[in-house]
C-alpha cells in the first residue's frame, strides 16, 4: 500500500481529561508508515532552579481551532507526513502528568522526527494556552501570558 496523497489530521483535542498517549499512536497508524514518532510533554518537578508542585493550564476558546490549524499546516508543508495527532491538556496537572501529546507517521524515521519536533514547537509557539506554575514554597507565576 502506498501513503495517502493528503496527510490525515487524525486527532486534535484540547481536554481537561488525562491524555491517552496510546490513542494518539493508534490514530496515526497506517500500513505505509515505516515510522511513528510520539512525543509526550510531561510536567516536571522544577523550573529554573525552583521546585514545582503543580501546573494549571488555561486555554482560550479558540485553542482547539488554532491547534487544528497548526496540525493542518504541518501536514501540508512537512514532507512525507501520512498522519498527525496532537492534543494539549488544560486544568490542574501534577508532576508527572502529560500536558501535550504529538504523534506523526511517515514512511521514514527522519521525516517523522522532523515533523513531530516542528509540530510541538509550533503548537507551543501559537497555542493560546497559559500556564500557571505553583512552586514548592506556595508562590506562583504565569508563563506565556501577555
N, C-alpha and C positions, 0 to 999 in steps of 0.2 A: 504494500500500500504506500502511496506517496503522501507527503504532507499536504494539508489543505492550502489552497492559494490565499485564502484570507485568514489571518490569525483569529483565533476564537478567544474572546474575553469570557472565560468560563464562570468566574465568581468574583464579585466585588461587593464588599459589605463594610458598613460602619456598625458596630454592635456593642451593646453593653454586656453581652454574654461572653464567656470564655471562647476563644477562637480555636477551631478544630484544625490543627495543622494537617492531619491525615486527609481531611476532606479537601483541602487545597491541593494536595498532591494528587488525589484521585481526579479532581476536576480538570487537571491539565494533561491527564494520561491520554495517549494516542499511539496507535501502532507504529506510526512513523517517527515517534520521538525516541532518539537514542540517548537523550539526556533530559533529566528533570532536576532542576535546582530549586530547593526550597530554603527560604530564609525565614527565621523567626527572630524577631527582636524581643528580648526578654528584659524585664525590669531588673536592674542591678542594684546592689546594696550600697552604692556610693556614687558621688558625683563631685569632681574637683576636690578630692580630699575630705569630703564630708559624708557621713553615714546617711543613707536614705532609708526611710522606714516604709514609705508608700508613695504612689503617684495618683493623681486624679486628672484624667483627661476630659476636656470639654470640647465638643465639636459644634461647628456652625451647621445649621440645617442643610447647607449646600455641600457638606463634606462628601457624601456618597457620590454626588454628581461630579465633583472635582476628581475624586479617586477613579471613577469610571473614565473620565477624560484622560487621565494620566495613563491608565491601562490601555485605552484605545490608541493613544499616541505611541506608546512603546511598541505595541503590536504592529502599527503601520510603519514605524521608522527603524526599528531594530531588526537587522537581517536574521532570517531563519526562524522567527518565533512561530510556533504552532499554536500554543495556548498560554493564557495568563490567568492567574487567580491572585487576588490581593484583598486583604481586609485589615482594618485598624479597629482596635478596641477603644471604647470610651468608658468613663466612670472610674471608680476607685480600683486600683490594681496594687497587689502586694509584690514584694520582692519575689522574683521567680515566675511571675505571671507573664504570659505572652501578650505584647502590646500590638505587634504587627506581624502579619504573615504574608509572604510573597512567594509565589511558585510560578515557574516558567518552564515550558517544554520546548525543545528544539531538536533537530536531528543530531547536532554535535555539541559537545560539552562547552567549548569556549563561548559559543554563541549564547548558550543558556546562562553561563556565569555572567557574561557581559550584560545581557538583557535583565537579569534579576537584580544585579547591582544598580543598574540605571533606574529600574522600576522603584526600588527602595529609596534611592537618592531623590528622585523626582517627587515621590509621594511625600517624603519628609519636607521637601522644599515648598511644596504647593498646598498641602492639605491645610484647611482652616481648622486645625485642632491644636488646642493649647494645653500645656502640661503644667500642673502644679506639683512641685516636689515637696514632700514633707520629710524633714530631716530628723535624725535621732534625738536632737535636742528640743524638738517640738516646733522649731521655726519652719517657715516655708518660703518658697519663691515660685514665681511663674516663669516658665520658659517658653520661648516662641510666641510671646504675647506682645501686641503692639504697645 
